[in-house]
Amino acid sequence: MRASGIFDKTYQKDIAIVRSWQHWMLLLGTIAFLFTIPLFASYYFINLLSNIFVTVIVVLGLQIVTGYAGQISFGQPAFMAVGAFCSAVLTLKFGFSFWLALPLSGIAAGVVGIIGGAPSLRIKGFYLAMATIAIFYVTMWVITHLKITGLAQGLSPPPPKIGNFVFDTDERMYYIIMIATLILTFFARNLVRSRMGRIFVAIRDNDLAAEVMGINLYYYKLLAFFISCFYAGIAGSLLGHWYMLVNAEQFTLLHALTYIGMIIIGGLGSIPGAYFGVIFLKLLDELMLFSSPFLVDMFPWLGMGSAASLSLMAFGLVLILFLIYEPRGLARRWEIFKTSYRLYPFRYGEQ
């Protein structure tokens, strides 16, 4: 954000992500703060932040394929599972280092996504959504029936380590997850500002016009799908080594619906929107978790079963409200705030 009267004099400065020294100070201060959180924060808060960062990685990938390229995908949990099991197998059974298994798990998820998505990307809309659901079930069935993946029992991958230093606590794993999230956010932010990102938006807005302009629709749709699956695979690898347990029950279709809801609430076609949606729904889950006992005491007729599903009901209600009153999500509210900040103390429309 910049105050009224401050403007860019060159195109290079206008398209820069960080435009002023105040932005640099805010960015560096935020990163420094994130690095110091484990020094004073509680175990619960660190766990919550790590969970948010892992989810942000998944939603960033979904934002690229759905928010920018316009391809609806419900397969993110399945590709997370591919990345998690691939990383677990490589480190546990083949002796690979976690630092090598992490990118390989993302690539493996991307390759599986291409194999599964290649036929389905010939279609779009509702049919593509149903095809990705089919990909999810096929992928999960294969994973749970392979002996190398531990069948239904899953695997227990070792924690990452550098020499004799082992990342075997939540505080230590937090640093790996946080740094990976920052790197992937930087990549996604620059990707959507590049020629490739503009092609994704052109395909989303009008694929027929994009094809007439000479864009290879199938190639770029498949590329967006690969990048999305790569992000999911990285998130799955981080999750598996953080929990030191990889099980098919960790990746469900309900998670896919939640990820879609996050980009709708946060704002489709917005990198900050991925953060807004994830943080909003994660905090909503925490609020419902803490308020459930009080609601049960106040409304006994709800029953413990209804209180346990309170977060799901709240998610559905919030999603409906956003679709009706703010379909462009929290990212639009953020843009409105920034615009008003830039105009202050002047008011739009006044002479």
N, C-alpha and C positions, 0 to 999 in steps of 0.2 A: 504494500500500500504506500502511496505517496500523497503528500499534502497538496492542497490547491496551489497552483502556480508553478509546480515543478513538472517539466515535460522533457521529452527526449529530443535531441537534435540530430541524431543519426539513426538510420534503419537498424544497424547492428545493435545499438543500445536499446532500441524499441523492442526487438525480438529477444533480448537477453532475459534469462530467467531471474537473475539477480541484477537489479538495475541501479542500485545506489549503495552508499556505504552503510546506510541504516539497514538495508536488506541484508548486507553481509554480516553486520553485527548481530542482527536477529537470528540469522541462520547459524552462525558459529556459536552463539549463545545457547541456542536450542540443542545443537549437537553436543556441546559441552555438558549441558544439563542432563541429557539422556545418558551420557557416560557416567555421571556421578550418582544417578538414581540408586544403584545397588548399595551405595555407601550409607544411605540413611533410610531407604524405603523398607517396608515390611515385606515378608515373604509373599503374602497375599497379593500385594500391589505389583510386585515384580512378576509374579505368575500371570496376573491379569494383563500387564503390558506385553509380555512375551506372546500371550495368546492373541492379543490385538495385532501385533506385528506379523505373526504367521498368517492370520486371516487377511491382513492388508495385502500380503504378497499374492494370495489366491485371488482376491477381488481385483487387484491391479491387472492380472492376466485376463480375468473375465471382462474387465472394462475395455481392454484392447480389442477383444474379439466381438463383444456385444455392444459396448458403448461407442466405439469408434468404427468398427467394421460392420456393425449391424447384424451379426450372426448370433442368434440365440443359442446358448449352450447350457445344458444341464449336466455336463459330464465332468465338471471340475473335481468333485470328490473322487471319481474313478482315477483320474490322472494324478491326483494327490497320492492315491493308494499305489499307483505304479511307481511313482518316485520314491515313496517310503519303502516299499518292498525291494525295489532295485537297490537302494542305498543299503538296506539291511543285509541283503544277500551278498553284495560286493564286500562289505566290511566284515561280516560275520563268517562267511563261508569261503571267500576268496582272499581275504587278508588285505583288501584295499584300504588306503587311508581315507578317512572321512572327507578330507579336503579334495580328493580326487573323485570320490563317490558322489559328492554333492552336485557338481556340474553334470556328471554322467547320468545321474538320476533325472535331472531336468531334461537332458537330451533324450533319454529313454522314454520319458512321458511324452515328449514332443513327437517322437517316432511313432509311438502307439497311437497318438492323436491323429497323425497323418494317415496311418493305416486304417483307422476306424472312420476318420472324417473325410477321406478322399471320395468315397461314393456318396456320402450324405451331403456334401457341399454342393452337389448338383441341384439341390432343392433349397428352399428357403421358407422363412416364416414358421407357421405351425408345424409343418412337416419336418423342418430341420430340428425344431425343438423335440419332437417325438423321436427323431433319429438319434439325437444325443442321449436321450433317456435309454434307448435301446443299447447304445454304446456303453453306457454306465453299467447296465445289468450284465452284458456280455463280459465286460472287463472284470467285474467283481466275481463273476462265476468262475472265470479262468483262474484268477488269483487264489480263490479259496479251494481250487481243485488241483493245484500244482504242489507236488511234494517239496520242491525247492523253497516254496514260500511258507512252508510250515502248515499247509492246509488251513483248516478253520482255526487252529490254535495260534497262528501267527509266529512272529519272530521277536527276539530281544536283541536289537543292535547295540553295540558298545557305544559309550559316549565318545565324543571327539577328543583328541589330545594333540598337543604339540610337545614333542619330546617326552619328558616325564610329567608335564603339566596336563592334567585331565580335566575336561569340562564336565564334571559329574554332578554339579549342583545347578539349581535354577538360576542362581546369581551369575554363574559363569556362562551358562547357555544363553542367558539374556544378551550378552555382548555379541555372540555370533548371530543370533536372530536379528538383533537391532541393526547391526552393520549390514547384513544381507538385505534387509528391508530398505535401508538407505540407498544402497547400490542399485537395487532393482527399481526403486522409485526414480532415481536419477536417470536410469536407462529408459524407463517408460516415459518420463517427462520429455526427454529429448527425442524419443522415437515418434511421438505424436506430433512434434513440431517439424519433423523432417518430411521429405518428399513421400516417404512410405506412409507416414501418418495422414498426409493430405489425400493420398490415394484411398486409404481406408475410409475416410470421411466421405469421399466422393462415391464410393461403393455403397456406403450406408444411406446416403441421401437419395441417390438415384443410380442404381446399377446399370440401367439401360444407357443413360447418358454417359456414364463412365466408360462403358464398353465402346460406345461410338467414338469417344475421345482416344481410344487405342489402349485402354487399360485391360490387361489380362485378368479378368475377374476370378477365374478359377485359381490362378497362381497366387494372387494376393489374399484371397479368402483362405486358402490353405496355409499361407504364411502367417496370417493373423491367428489361425487355429493352432499352428505350431508354437508360436510365441506364448499364447495363452496356456497351452499344455506345459510348456517349459516352466512357466511361473508356478503352475500347480505342482509340478514335480519337485521343484526346489522347496516349496512349502511343505510337501509331504516328507521329504528327506529331513528337513529341520525338525518337524514334528516328531518323527520316529526316533531320532537320536536324542531329542529333548525328553520324551517320555521313556526312552529305552524300551519301548514296546510298540510293535506294529501289528495291528489286528484289523480284520475287515470291518468289524463293528464300529471302528472309528470314522468310517467314510460311508455316509448314508445319503440317500436322495433328499432327505430333509435338509442336509447341509447345502445341497445345490439350490434348493428353493430359498434358503436364507441368503446365500451369496447373491442371487438375483435380486432379492429384496434390498440388499445393501447398496447395490449400484443404483436402484431406483430411488431409494431414500436419499442417498448421497448425491446423486445426479449423474445421469448417463452422459458419457462423453466428456468426463472431467477427471483428471488425476487427483486433484484435491477431493473430489466427490467420493473417491474410493475410501479415503481416510474418514471423511465425514460420516459416510454410511456405516462403516465398521465400528467406529467409536460410538456413534449414536446407539446402534443396536446392542453392542456389548454392554454399555452402561445401562441400557433399558433392561437387559437380562439381569444385571446385578441389582438393579432397583427392585425388580419383581422377586428376586431371590430373597432379599431382605424384608420386603413388605408382605410376603406370603403368610408368615405366622400371624401378623396383625390382622390381615384380611380374613383369615380363618377364624380368629377370635371374634371379629366383628360380624362376620356372616357365616355362622356354623353350617348353614344349609349348603354352602359350597362344597364341603367335604375336602379331605386331604388330597384326593385325586385331582379335583379341579384346581386346587391351589398349586399343585405340582406342574400343571400345564398352563399356569397363568402367563408365563412368558410367551408361550405360543399364541395365546389369545391376544396379548398386548401387541405382539409382532403383526398379527393379522389386522388388528384395528389401526395401528399406525400406518401400515402399508396402504390400507384403503384411504385413509385421510390424506396421505401424500399424493396418491393417484388422483384424488378429487381436487384438492386445493393447491397442491404444489407438485405437479407432475415432473418438473425439471429439477426437483430435489433441493437439498441444502446448498449445493454449489451455486444455484441461482441466488439464494438469499445472501450468500457470501459476496457474489458479484455486485448485488444491489448495495450492500454495505460498503464495499470498496468504492463504488461510484459516488455514493453520498459523502464518503470521507474525502474524496478528491475534490468535490465541489464545495465543501464546507470552507468558509461561512456563507457561501452563496447558495441560493436555492434555484433549482432548475425551473425555468419558465418565467422567472422574475426579470423585469427590465432594469 
